[in-house]
Amino acid sequence: MNKRTTAIFIVLGLLAGAALGQTDEVKIKDLPADHWANSAVYDLIRLGVTKGFPDGTYRGDQPITRYETALFLSKIADSLEGKDFEKELANLRDQIVELRRRPRSKDEVEVVGQYASRWEAGNVLATKGAKPGTLGNYRLVVTASREFSEGAGIKVNLDTMDYGFYDDGTGAAGHGKLVPELMDVESRIKLEPVEVKVLFGPGPKRRIADPTGSIPSDIGMTYIRPDSGVMAITQLYGAEIKGGFFSRQINDGDYSRNDFSGKVNSSLLTGSVGFDLNVVKLELTGDYLSSGYFTSADRTARAKVAVTAPLGEKMTASGSVGFGTERKKMMVAGSVSLNDPWDTGTVFTVQAAKIGAEYISPAFVQDRFDFAGYDNFNRPLENGTVNFGGKLVQMVAENAKLFGRGDIRMGSDLKYAGDLARFTAEGGIVYSLSSNIDLDAAYRVHQDMQLGDASDLAAVGLMYRF
């Protein structure tokens, strides 16, 4: 490969990184430790190619696919002599910085998104008492953003979730509140030294039934959407401090009322302090939750401590403890991630969590069902359970990877019995047809002791990113 060709690909990488410059240490907020391109992205950061966007994100799912670009450039860096590469890189970076200093048009709107279509066949092999059935579905996610000035901008998201194909008769979809449910808006402004974000969103939405009777493993699956509220963020003495107020509006599960009055169902005051101590990251969070607009009827408070620390060059551990006034109002969770330990493209994560019987206050268990977090299938963790899970990604070619994920839920006595017992496991393959088109196939097995019979699912899907 000649130097001219190399330079072209480096320029593409610089444009994909979007924000340039040298830093002693950069941490990317939206790049999980177990992501298959994690090490490659940080290779580029160490070389000075990119440091991500100013808000600390990398946005690797946006075109150009930055994870793929990162892997490519990382290989180029290994194959070239260090001094020649760094010299060319420095010159190109300076040129791109100059180009980016040009003022953007006030009318410029950036639009990105993805469209996924999927066919699922339930109970292909599981036949004992199971009902075969199929489901064809789609999901369109579009984000339009505009920068009005440095530090001020707005972002509007459209997410169809499961509208149009998943009407279970309970209101999980097709209930008429099209715009309030599908749209969310985020505006932000920088008022040194504080950044203020104002959000309007429907909050997380979960499937609460199985319309086909053939895919029970989808029950509880949640679309993670923002709440409505305001958040302030600042840096003080090396710590990141956040504080905000968020509300969730009337959402009692009876969507047939088609009632979107805007009346607040619950209010949340939250604050956190995060410390990056080089080796260890520590975050302290405090929440105060009340029904309505801070009424005196139902209210609760909680505190949480989260710690993340490397156990080696390619191993990371994290843990969190949620505190309450009683043991049944506490939770503890942890995970360990291995990031390509054998240089074979293998990424593996295991998790465990124990949730107290009343960690999610009974008064808010329907409204704030997501307080304890989610499993690997985006189903919320529930009170009085012990949960174990894991996920695996294995690269088998430059454009293909195998994946697997699984979760087992037991009662607080660590017995796989009773209505809370549940097991789900899935494996499959993702093949990248191009930088913005993925084809995937998966097979899933599921058992829910409350429902009785075991079930399975076979699915194929196609995703476009634009």
C-alpha positions as CSV (number, residue, x, y, z in Angstrom):
1,M,0.0,0.0,0.0
2,N,1.5,3.4,-1.0
3,K,1.6,6.4,1.1
4,R,-1.0,8.2,-0.9
5,T,-3.6,5.4,-0.3
6,T,-2.6,5.3,3.3
7,A,-3.2,9.1,3.7
8,I,-6.7,8.8,2.2
9,F,-7.8,6.3,4.7
10,I,-6.2,8.3,7.5
11,V,-8.2,11.3,6.4
12,L,-11.4,9.2,6.5
13,G,-10.5,8.2,10.1
14,L,-9.9,11.8,11.1
15,L,-13.3,12.8,9.7
16,A,-14.9,9.9,11.5
17,G,-13.4,10.8,14.8
18,A,-14.9,14.3,14.5
19,A,-12.9,15.9,17.3
20,L,-9.1,16.1,17.2
21,G,-6.3,16.9,19.6
22,Q,-3.9,15.4,22.1
23,T,-4.9,14.5,25.6
24,D,-3.1,12.6,28.3
25,E,-6.0,10.2,28.8
26,V,-9.3,10.0,27.0
27,K,-12.2,7.9,28.2
28,I,-15.0,7.2,25.7
29,K,-18.5,7.2,27.4
30,D,-20.4,5.2,24.8
31,L,-17.8,2.5,24.0
32,P,-18.3,-0.5,26.3
33,A,-15.3,-2.3,27.6
34,D,-16.5,-5.5,25.9
35,H,-17.1,-4.0,22.5
36,W,-15.2,-5.8,19.7
37,A,-13.5,-2.6,18.5
38,N,-12.6,-1.2,22.0
39,S,-8.9,-1.8,21.7
40,A,-8.7,-0.5,18.2
41,V,-10.4,2.8,19.0
42,Y,-8.1,3.4,21.9
43,D,-5.1,2.6,19.6
44,L,-6.2,5.6,17.5
45,I,-6.6,7.7,20.6
46,R,-3.1,6.9,21.7
47,L,-1.8,7.8,18.2
48,G,-3.6,11.2,18.3
49,V,-5.9,10.4,15.4
50,T,-9.0,11.2,17.4
51,K,-10.3,11.8,20.9
52,G,-14.0,11.5,20.0
53,F,-16.6,14.2,20.2
54,P,-16.4,17.1,22.7
55,D,-19.1,15.5,24.9
56,G,-16.9,12.4,25.5
57,T,-18.7,10.1,23.1
58,Y,-17.4,8.3,20.0
59,R,-20.7,7.5,18.2
60,G,-19.4,4.4,16.7
61,D,-22.7,3.3,15.2
62,Q,-22.9,6.3,12.9
63,P,-21.5,6.3,9.3
64,I,-18.7,6.1,8.5
65,T,-18.6,3.0,10.8
66,R,-15.9,4.2,13.1
67,Y,-15.3,0.8,14.7
68,E,-14.4,-0.6,11.3
69,T,-12.4,2.4,10.4
70,A,-10.5,2.1,13.7
71,L,-9.6,-1.5,13.1
72,F,-8.4,-0.7,9.6
73,L,-6.2,2.2,10.7
74,S,-4.9,0.3,13.6
75,K,-3.6,-2.4,11.2
76,I,-2.0,0.3,9.0
77,A,-0.3,1.8,12.0
78,D,1.2,-1.6,12.9
79,S,2.5,-2.1,9.4
80,L,4.2,1.3,9.0
81,E,7.4,2.7,10.5
82,G,6.5,4.7,13.6
83,K,8.2,8.0,12.8
84,D,6.9,8.2,9.2
85,F,3.4,7.4,10.3
86,E,3.3,9.9,13.1
87,K,4.8,12.6,10.8
88,E,2.1,12.1,8.1
89,L,-0.5,11.8,10.8
90,A,0.4,15.1,12.4
91,N,0.4,16.9,9.0
92,L,-3.0,15.5,8.1
93,R,-4.5,16.3,11.5
94,D,-3.4,19.9,11.3
95,Q,-5.1,20.2,7.9
96,I,-8.3,18.7,9.1
97,V,-8.4,20.9,12.2
98,E,-8.1,24.0,9.9
99,L,-11.0,22.7,7.8
100,R,-13.2,22.1,10.8
101,R,-12.6,25.7,12.0
102,R,-14.8,27.0,9.2
103,P,-18.2,28.1,10.5
104,R,-21.0,25.7,10.0
105,S,-24.2,26.9,8.2
106,K,-27.0,27.8,10.6
107,D,-29.3,25.8,8.4
108,E,-27.3,22.7,8.5
109,V,-29.2,19.7,10.0
110,E,-27.5,16.4,10.5
111,V,-29.7,13.3,10.1
112,V,-28.6,9.8,10.9
113,G,-30.6,6.7,11.7
114,Q,-31.1,3.0,11.2
115,Y,-33.9,0.7,9.9
116,A,-34.1,-2.9,11.0
117,S,-36.5,-5.5,9.7
118,R,-36.8,-9.0,11.3
119,W,-38.7,-12.2,10.9
120,E,-39.2,-14.4,14.0
121,A,-40.6,-17.9,14.1
122,G,-41.7,-19.1,17.5
123,N,-41.6,-22.8,18.7
124,V,-39.8,-24.2,15.7
125,L,-38.4,-27.2,17.7
126,A,-40.1,-26.8,21.0
127,T,-43.4,-28.6,20.4
128,K,-44.6,-29.8,23.8
129,G,-47.7,-27.7,24.6
130,A,-46.2,-24.9,22.5
131,K,-48.0,-22.9,19.9
132,P,-46.1,-22.3,16.6
133,G,-46.3,-18.8,15.2
134,T,-44.4,-16.1,13.2
135,L,-43.9,-12.4,13.6
136,G,-42.6,-9.9,11.0
137,N,-41.5,-6.7,12.5
138,Y,-39.6,-3.5,11.8
139,R,-38.0,-0.6,13.7
140,L,-37.0,2.8,12.3
141,V,-34.9,5.1,14.4
142,V,-34.0,8.6,13.0
143,T,-32.1,11.4,14.8
144,A,-32.0,14.9,13.5
145,S,-29.6,17.4,15.2
146,R,-28.7,21.0,14.7
147,E,-26.0,23.1,16.3
148,F,-27.1,26.7,16.7
149,S,-23.8,27.9,18.1
150,E,-20.9,26.5,20.1
151,G,-22.3,24.7,23.1
152,A,-26.0,25.1,22.0
153,G,-28.0,22.6,20.0
154,I,-31.1,20.5,19.7
155,K,-31.7,16.8,18.9
156,V,-35.0,15.2,17.9
157,N,-35.4,11.5,17.8
158,L,-38.0,9.3,16.1
159,D,-38.3,5.7,17.3
160,T,-41.1,3.6,16.0
161,M,-40.4,0.9,18.5
162,D,-43.0,-1.8,17.8
163,Y,-45.8,0.3,16.4
164,G,-47.8,-1.0,13.5
165,F,-47.1,-4.7,14.0
166,Y,-47.3,-5.6,17.7
167,D,-50.8,-4.9,19.0
168,D,-51.4,-7.3,21.9
169,G,-54.7,-5.7,22.9
170,T,-53.3,-4.3,26.1
171,G,-52.0,-1.1,24.7
172,A,-48.4,-2.0,24.4
173,A,-48.6,-0.7,20.8
174,G,-51.1,0.8,18.5
175,H,-52.8,2.8,21.2
176,G,-53.1,6.1,19.3
177,K,-50.6,8.3,21.2
178,L,-48.3,8.4,18.2
179,V,-46.3,11.6,18.6
180,P,-45.9,11.6,22.4
181,E,-44.8,8.0,22.4
182,L,-42.5,7.9,19.3
183,M,-40.8,11.3,19.6
184,D,-38.3,12.6,22.1
185,V,-36.4,15.9,22.1
186,E,-33.1,17.0,23.8
187,S,-31.9,20.6,23.8
188,R,-28.7,21.7,25.5
189,I,-26.8,24.9,26.1
190,K,-23.4,25.6,27.6
191,L,-23.4,28.2,30.3
192,E,-19.8,28.0,31.5
193,P,-19.0,26.2,33.6
194,V,-22.4,24.4,33.5
195,E,-24.0,22.5,30.7
196,V,-27.8,22.4,30.9
197,K,-29.9,19.7,29.1
198,V,-33.7,19.9,28.8
199,L,-35.4,16.7,27.7
200,F,-38.9,15.6,26.7
201,G,-39.5,11.9,26.3
202,P,-41.9,9.1,27.0
203,G,-39.7,7.2,29.4
204,P,-38.8,3.5,28.8
205,K,-41.5,1.4,27.1
206,R,-41.8,-2.4,27.6
207,R,-43.7,-5.1,26.0
208,I,-46.2,-6.5,28.6
209,A,-47.7,-9.4,26.7
210,D,-47.1,-11.8,23.8
211,P,-49.7,-11.2,21.0
212,T,-48.6,-14.3,19.1
213,G,-48.6,-16.7,22.0
214,S,-45.5,-18.1,20.5
215,I,-42.7,-15.8,21.6
216,P,-42.9,-15.4,25.4
217,S,-39.2,-14.5,25.7
218,D,-40.1,-11.0,24.3
219,I,-42.4,-10.3,27.3
220,G,-40.7,-7.5,29.3
221,M,-38.4,-6.4,26.5
222,T,-37.9,-2.7,27.0
223,Y,-37.2,0.2,24.6
224,I,-35.0,2.5,26.6
225,R,-36.2,6.0,26.0
226,P,-35.5,9.3,27.9
227,D,-37.8,10.7,30.6
228,S,-38.9,14.3,30.6
229,G,-36.8,16.6,32.7
230,V,-33.8,18.9,33.1
231,M,-30.2,18.1,33.9
232,A,-27.2,20.2,34.8
233,I,-23.6,19.0,34.4
234,T,-20.4,20.6,35.6
235,Q,-16.8,19.8,36.5
236,L,-15.5,20.8,39.9
237,Y,-12.1,19.9,41.3
238,G,-11.7,17.0,38.9
239,A,-15.2,15.6,39.6
240,E,-18.1,15.4,37.3
241,I,-21.2,16.7,39.1
242,K,-24.8,16.1,37.8
243,G,-28.1,17.1,39.2
244,G,-31.6,17.0,37.7
245,F,-35.3,16.7,38.0
246,F,-37.3,14.1,35.9
247,S,-40.9,13.1,35.7
248,R,-42.9,10.3,34.1
249,Q,-46.4,11.1,33.0
250,I,-49.6,9.1,33.4
251,N,-48.9,5.6,32.2
252,D,-50.9,3.0,34.1
253,G,-50.9,0.4,31.4
254,D,-54.4,1.2,30.2
255,Y,-53.4,2.9,26.9
256,S,-56.9,2.3,25.5
257,R,-57.9,5.5,27.3
258,N,-55.8,7.4,24.7
259,D,-55.2,10.0,27.5
260,F,-52.1,12.1,27.2
261,S,-52.9,14.9,29.7
262,G,-49.3,15.6,30.6
263,K,-50.1,15.1,34.3
264,V,-47.1,13.9,36.2
265,N,-47.3,10.4,37.7
266,S,-44.0,10.5,39.5
267,S,-41.2,12.9,40.2
268,L,-37.5,12.2,40.6
269,L,-34.8,14.4,42.0
270,T,-31.4,12.9,41.3
271,G,-27.7,13.9,41.8
272,S,-24.4,12.2,41.3
273,V,-20.7,12.9,41.8
274,G,-18.2,11.0,39.6
275,F,-14.5,10.7,40.2
276,D,-11.9,9.3,37.7
277,L,-9.0,8.3,40.0
278,N,-6.9,7.0,37.0
279,V,-7.1,3.4,38.0
280,V,-10.6,3.4,39.6
281,K,-13.8,5.2,38.6
282,L,-16.2,6.0,41.4
283,E,-19.7,7.4,41.2
284,L,-22.0,8.3,44.1
285,T,-25.7,8.8,43.3
286,G,-28.6,9.9,45.4
287,D,-32.3,9.8,44.3
288,Y,-35.5,11.1,45.9
289,L,-38.7,9.8,44.3
290,S,-42.3,11.0,44.9
291,S,-45.7,10.3,43.5
292,G,-47.2,13.2,41.6
293,Y,-45.5,16.6,42.0
294,F,-43.7,15.9,45.3
295,T,-46.8,14.9,47.2
296,S,-46.5,13.6,50.8
297,A,-48.3,10.3,50.1
298,D,-45.8,8.0,48.4
299,R,-42.1,8.8,48.5
300,T,-38.8,7.1,48.9
301,A,-35.1,7.8,48.8
302,R,-32.1,5.7,47.9
303,A,-28.3,6.0,47.4
304,K,-26.0,4.0,45.1
305,V,-22.3,3.6,44.8
306,A,-20.7,2.3,41.6
307,V,-17.0,1.4,41.1
308,T,-15.2,0.4,37.9
309,A,-11.6,-0.8,37.9
310,P,-9.2,-2.6,35.5
311,L,-7.9,-6.0,36.7
312,G,-5.3,-6.1,33.9
313,E,-4.6,-4.7,30.5
314,K,-7.6,-6.5,29.0
315,M,-9.9,-7.2,32.0
316,T,-12.3,-4.8,33.7
317,A,-14.5,-5.3,36.8
318,S,-17.4,-3.2,37.9
319,G,-19.8,-3.3,40.8
320,S,-22.6,-1.3,42.4
321,V,-24.5,-1.3,45.7
322,G,-27.9,0.3,46.2
323,F,-28.6,1.2,49.7
324,G,-31.9,1.4,51.6
325,T,-33.1,1.6,55.2
326,E,-33.6,-2.2,55.3
327,R,-31.9,-5.2,53.8
328,K,-34.9,-5.9,51.6
329,K,-34.5,-2.4,50.2
330,M,-30.9,-3.0,49.0
331,M,-29.3,-4.4,45.8
332,V,-25.8,-5.5,44.8
333,A,-24.5,-6.1,41.3
334,G,-21.2,-6.8,39.5
335,S,-19.6,-7.7,36.2
336,V,-16.3,-8.8,34.8
337,S,-15.3,-8.1,31.2
338,L,-12.5,-9.7,29.1
339,N,-11.6,-7.7,26.1
340,D,-9.8,-9.9,23.5
341,P,-7.4,-11.5,26.1
342,W,-5.9,-13.9,23.5
343,D,-5.9,-11.5,20.5
344,T,-8.4,-13.7,18.8
345,G,-11.3,-11.2,18.6
346,T,-13.0,-12.6,21.7
347,V,-15.0,-10.4,24.1
348,F,-16.7,-11.9,27.1
349,T,-18.7,-10.5,30.0
350,V,-20.3,-12.1,33.0
351,Q,-22.8,-10.4,35.3
352,A,-24.6,-11.1,38.6
353,A,-27.1,-9.1,40.6
354,K,-29.2,-9.6,43.7
355,I,-32.3,-7.4,44.1
356,G,-33.9,-6.9,47.5
357,A,-37.6,-7.7,47.9
358,E,-38.5,-4.0,48.1
359,Y,-35.5,-2.3,46.4
360,I,-38.0,-0.9,43.9
361,S,-40.5,0.6,46.2
362,P,-43.9,-1.2,45.9
363,A,-45.6,2.2,45.4
364,F,-43.5,2.8,42.2
365,V,-42.9,-0.8,40.9
366,Q,-45.2,-0.3,37.9
367,D,-44.0,3.2,37.0
368,R,-40.2,2.9,37.9
369,F,-39.8,-0.7,36.9
370,D,-36.3,0.0,35.5
371,F,-34.7,1.1,38.8
372,A,-32.7,-2.1,39.2
373,G,-31.4,-2.2,35.6
374,Y,-31.8,-4.7,32.8
375,D,-30.7,-8.2,31.8
376,N,-29.0,-9.0,28.5
377,F,-32.4,-9.1,26.7
378,N,-33.4,-5.6,27.9
379,R,-35.9,-7.0,30.4
380,P,-35.9,-5.1,33.7
381,L,-34.5,-6.8,36.8
382,E,-37.2,-7.5,39.4
383,N,-37.5,-7.4,43.2
384,G,-36.7,-10.5,45.2
385,T,-34.5,-12.1,42.5
386,V,-30.9,-13.3,41.9
387,N,-29.7,-12.9,38.3
388,F,-26.8,-14.3,36.5
389,G,-25.9,-13.5,32.9
390,G,-23.3,-13.4,30.2
391,K,-22.6,-12.4,26.7
392,L,-19.9,-13.3,24.1
393,V,-18.7,-11.9,20.8
394,Q,-16.3,-13.8,18.7
395,M,-14.9,-12.4,15.4
396,V,-14.6,-15.2,12.8
397,A,-13.7,-13.0,9.8
398,E,-13.2,-9.3,9.1
399,N,-16.9,-8.9,8.3
400,A,-18.5,-11.7,10.4
401,K,-18.9,-12.4,14.1
402,L,-20.6,-14.9,16.3
403,F,-22.5,-13.8,19.3
404,G,-24.2,-15.3,22.3
405,R,-26.0,-14.1,25.4
406,G,-27.9,-15.7,28.3
407,D,-29.6,-15.0,31.5
408,I,-31.0,-17.1,34.4
409,R,-33.3,-15.6,37.1
410,M,-33.8,-17.3,40.4
411,G,-35.6,-16.5,43.7
412,S,-33.8,-14.9,46.5
413,D,-33.1,-18.3,48.0
414,L,-31.0,-19.2,44.9
415,K,-33.4,-21.9,43.8
416,Y,-34.6,-22.3,40.3
417,A,-38.2,-22.8,41.2
418,G,-41.4,-20.8,41.6
419,D,-42.9,-18.1,39.4
420,L,-39.8,-16.0,39.3
421,A,-37.6,-18.7,37.8
422,R,-36.7,-18.0,34.2
423,F,-33.9,-19.0,31.7
424,T,-33.1,-17.5,28.3
425,A,-30.2,-18.2,26.0
426,E,-29.5,-17.0,22.4
427,G,-26.7,-17.5,19.8
428,G,-26.3,-16.3,16.3
429,I,-24.1,-14.7,13.6
430,V,-23.8,-11.1,12.2
431,Y,-22.5,-10.7,8.7
432,S,-21.6,-7.2,7.5
433,L,-22.6,-6.9,3.8
434,S,-21.0,-3.4,3.8
435,S,-20.1,-0.7,6.3
436,N,-23.8,0.2,6.8
437,I,-25.7,-3.1,6.1
438,D,-25.7,-6.0,8.5
439,L,-27.4,-9.4,8.1
440,D,-28.0,-11.5,11.2
441,A,-29.5,-14.9,12.2
442,A,-30.2,-16.1,15.7
443,Y,-31.7,-19.0,17.6
444,R,-33.1,-18.6,21.2
445,V,-34.4,-21.0,23.8
446,H,-36.5,-19.9,26.8
447,Q,-38.2,-21.3,29.9
448,D,-40.4,-19.3,32.2
449,M,-41.7,-21.3,35.2
450,Q,-44.7,-19.0,35.6
451,L,-45.8,-19.8,32.0
452,G,-44.9,-23.4,32.2
453,D,-43.8,-24.7,28.8
454,A,-40.4,-24.1,27.3
455,S,-40.2,-22.3,23.9
456,D,-37.7,-21.5,21.2
457,L,-37.3,-18.9,18.5
458,A,-35.5,-18.7,15.1
459,A,-35.0,-15.2,13.6
460,V,-33.3,-13.5,10.6
461,G,-32.9,-9.8,10.3
462,L,-31.5,-7.0,8.2
463,M,-30.3,-3.6,9.4
464,Y,-29.4,-0.5,7.4
465,R,-27.6,2.5,8.9
466,F,-27.7,5.8,7.2
